């Protein structure tokens, strides 16, 4: 990306509006966080995802209008995240409950995306439901290190890099940029289960709306969720000793130097985003794009499960054993 490309991004009115509303959301979040007692050991607030979705929705409404189905669908996805956190007794159970609870919201968002054909709408809705459940579970794992806002920023950058029309992607990217400061350099806020779930719905809608001219880009853009899809799946292939469904966080969270330990996760995420956006997402055929993106995600999943010390997603290598 050249300097002129960056200048064009910052000159785009949609990006500027997203950036402005995102900065306001950071200010609101910072005031809320400052008002909370800081004596708790787990002081990261699960707020960033809702702030991101709220900021992006306001900016999108200002620039393009906001369909009622989309707004209601995002709200239902947020409620699905909350209900899954309450109802899920184990991590696997929580993902299953979340997937089912997310179906109504996912169906509304797939309708708002104005996809061609019932089959496309069903597959798109299913991808949102499963993706929201996995992303919420991953953010729960990363809650203490607050990696979620930074990972989502990289994912939205991947969406912008792959969709042929970028108007809405720029708005969402602008909103996500300031909100990433809630996760880095100081861990202040994670996405939260509700926010993570709604964030996936927002990302998928942007992908479908801006990527409609090239179906493969829609698949690639959704696959830009990357490590957020991989972490819970890899966790299902790794047994903890002792069993710990939600755990004390990942090995990243337990490390005294969290951001140094997070480097493999961030690098793996960027690599998956690059493959999804610049390889899979550039294909015209959605099936071809899905095969490429799926291969990358499955490879990363088994890599994380086989060598946890290389990709510390589901516990440290010394205390985790793989299921035969």
Buried (B, 14 or more C-beta within 10 A) or exposed (E): EEEEEEEEBEEBEBBBBBBBBBBBBBEBBBEEBEEEEEEEEEEBBBBBBBBBBBBBBBBBBBBEEBBEBBBBBBBBBBBBBBBBBEBBEEBBEBBBBBBBBBBBBBBBBBBBBEBEEEEBBBBBBBBBBBBBBBBBBBBBBBBBBBBBBBBBBBBBBBBBBBBEEBBBBBBBBBBBBBBBBBBBEEBBBBBBBBBBBBBBBBBBBBBBBBBBEBBBBBBBBBBBBBBBBBBBBBBBBBBBEEEEEBBEBBBBBBBEEBBEBBEBBBEBBBBBBBBBBEBBBBBEEBEBBBBBBEEBBEEBBEBBBEEBEEBBBBBBEEEBEEEE
